[in-house]
Amino acid sequence: MNNTFSIDQVSQAVSGAQPAIERICAEVWELAETSLCEVESAKVHMRELAAAGFAIISTGTSGVPTAFVAEWKWGEGGATIGFLLEYDALPGLGNAAVPRQQPRADGKTSGH
């Protein structure tokens, strides 16, 4: 099995994922959950990964309630890719989704 992809194939895959990426970003921005409290944000990520064909193989991973492991397989001997999602908001960074300092309309004071 050939596991080599062209630049065009990778570009098409990224373009195809763009709506999901933008949806995740918008939802997680609105939730702005702080460290170890990102319960709904984790659900957003798991929902999108499952919809894309990933299997959620672990939740509450390593005793962290909001940690999870998702796995996607394509054939035998394919690549293994991992990434660490860092999506916890920080206290005091609540900002409207604008390119200037502006408080959020919903009053949340945590943000990304």
N, C-alpha and C positions, 0 to 999 in steps of 0.2 A: 504494500500500500504506500502510495506517495503522499507524504505529509508536508510537501513543500507548497507554499502559497505565493502567488505573485503580488506585487504592490497593488495592482488593480483589485485583486480579490480581497486583500486586507482593507483597502479603502472602501470597497462596497460593503464589507461586513460592518465597518465602523459607521458608515452612513446609514445602514439598515438599523443599527442599534441606537442611533441618535434620538429618536422619539422617546425610547425608554430611558435613556440617560438624562434627557431634559426633564422627563416626568419625575424621576427619582430626585434629581437636584431640587426641583421646585417643592416637592412634598417634604423632603428633609429640611429644606430651608424654613418652611412654614412651621414645622414641628419644633425645631431648635431645642432638642432635648439634651440636657447636660450629661456628662460622663456617668456611665453605668445606669442611666435612666432612659436610654434611647430605645425603649420598648417598641414604640410605634414606628420609629425609623428603621429598626431591625426588621419589623414586619414588612415594611415597604420594600426593602432590599430582598428579603426572602420571596415575597410575592413576585417580584420582577424576575428574579433568578429562576424560580420554578416555572414561570410562564415561558422562559427562554430555554427550557429543557434541562435545567440543573436539578439534581436531587439534593434536597436538604438532608444531610446525613447526620447532623448533630445540632442540637440547640442547647443553650446553657453550657456551652463548651468550656471546659476547664474551670467549671464552677462560676463562670461569669454569666449572669442571667441573660444578657443581651448579645452574647457571642454565639456564633453559629459557623458551621462548615457546610459549604455547598460543593457539589462535585458534578462535573460534566465529562462524559467519556465519548470518544469518537474512535471506534475501532480499537485494535490491539496495538500496543507499543507507541501510541500517540504521545504528544507532549503533555507534561504536567505543568500547569501554571497556577500559581497562587498569588493572591493579593490581599492586603490587609486594608479593610475599609476603616477609615477614620472619619466618623461623621458625628461625633459628639460636639455639641455646641459649647461655647465658653460663656460663663457669666459675664455680664456687662458689655457684650458685643452685639446686643440686639440692634439691628438696623433694618430699615426698609430695604427692599431689593432695588436700590438705586445707587449710582456711583458717587455718592456723597454721604456725609454723616447726617442721618435723619432717623429719628426714633420710629419704631414699627407702629403701625396704626392699631395693632391688637394689644399693645402694651407689653409684649414680651421683652424682657431685658437680656435674655441669652441669645446668642447667635453665632454665625459662622464667619 
